[in-house]
Amino acid sequence: MENLNKKFRFREFRVYQDARKFIKELKDFSKRKFPKNEQFGLLSQLWRALDSIVLNIAEGSDRGTDKDFAHFLNNAHTSLNEVVSCLDVALDMNYVSKEEHEIQLLEAAKLVDQITAFRRKLLKSPTK
């Protein structure tokens, strides 16, 4: 397995691992909380935005330069913004309580901080 992680280096990044955990937890949560009539609406949009976070981290990890990778981390960040917006709509529609909303926002904020720190580190490092 270690050899595979060398081929797919993004799997070793803490931000990728934490994003996967965040996605699983939020998908499980939203599956329980959102009504069935949102399956092809808000829930679908939320899940696409969640998936986009890890997909951008993975895709960017093999770009030619750190600047290119940082661009994909920015895309992951904007997908996380979309997730937060979906959570705001879920709150407005009373699918989630204020407390549940706050808990999810705190988890999203932790992930944003990781993505931002990683992106800044890449932009400060010499280009490959």
C-alpha positions, 0 to 999 in steps of 0.5 A: 500500500505504501508504494501506491501512496507514492504513486498517488501522493495526495493520499498522504496529505492531511488535508485530503484525509481530513476532507474525506472524513468531513465529506463522509460525516456531512453526507451521512448527516445530510442524508438523515436531515434533508427531506426526500424532495431535496434528493435531486435539488439541494442535497445533490448540489451539496454532495457535488460540492463536497466531492469537488473538494477532494477531487480538486486536491487530487487533481492539483497534486500532480500539476507541473508547478506548486502554483498550478497546485495552489490553483486547484486548492483554491478551487477546493476552497471555493467548493467548500464555500458552496457547501457552506452556502448549501448549509445556510439554505438548509438552515433557512428551510429548517432542515437543520437546527441552528446548533447543527448548522454551527457544528457543520460550519465549525468543521468547514472552517477547520478545513478552510484553514487547512486548505488556505495554509497548504495553498500559502505554503505552496505559493511561498515554496520555490516552483518545481 
